[in-house]
């Protein structure tokens, strides 16, 4: 296939972005800006805002507005080539069930949400051949429905085949992401990369939610810093028991990230809990507590965090 035909084939790729929040809004917006065939699946105020005013992205790398296809009806979507899941971890299973009728054998499903087991959840519902694994790194938030604000960190997507093969299809996705103009990489070991991201976000989110403090305060308090270390070390122990090669250097990497982020940074799970919304507590600290019980590994820091936050989480879900 000549370069011109390959570019044309990529342009014809049908891409669905499920969610237009902090993650989907930025990466999906960049892909749409590059003139790819992108459809966003959103609901409520986000749907109306994007229909009426377009998807607005504010970014430290330049603001832009795009006018992509947008719908809340999956019946309007037929056999997409790529589905990017930009939702919360706790939504993955239900959304996978919704997506089943529109997925063909060639459809690729790429999860980008935080959490250690999202690809596994998808593989429990969908055919294994449809599921990739991935993660993203971005500091952004929603200013309003349909308005994404990227204000820190160079956005990046890391992805790959579940079994690590360097296939033509993941290469084709990389070509799309390259054209869209954001940093991306096909991982040699995507599961290790997912756990490295999980180590960071699960370490800081729960402690941030309990203390209600910004990163700058937490990292400078000796007592809280030690709790962060203990939380991270427990996650490494669980990862190692599951065959994931995390080690102490990764813990130091996480602490360096916390040290280098803006003083007033907070984590999305932390903000959700503080504002009374359903959060990813079960998928972060709760997952480590669950795995600890299954693998007979003690997880006192994560257990304390999880059970202190659980009543608030249950209330947010109408369970308490």
Buried (B, 14 or more C-beta within 10 A) or exposed (E): EEEEEEEEEBEEBBBBBBBBBBBBBBBBBBBBBBEBBBBBBBEEEBBBBBBEBBBBBBBBEEEBBBEBBBBEEBEEBEEBBBBBBBBBBBBBBEBBEBBEEBBEEEBBBBBBBBBBBBBBBBBEBBEEEBBBBBBBBBBBBBEEBBBBBBBEBEBBBBBBBBEBEEBEBBEBBBBBBEBBEBEBBBBEEBBBBBBBBBBBBBBBBBBBBBBEBBBBBBBEBEEBBEBBBBBBBBBBBBBBBBEBEBEEEBBEBBBEBBEEBEEEBBBBBBBBBBEEBBBBBBBBBBBBBBBBEEEEBEBEBBBBBBEEBBEBBEEBEEEE
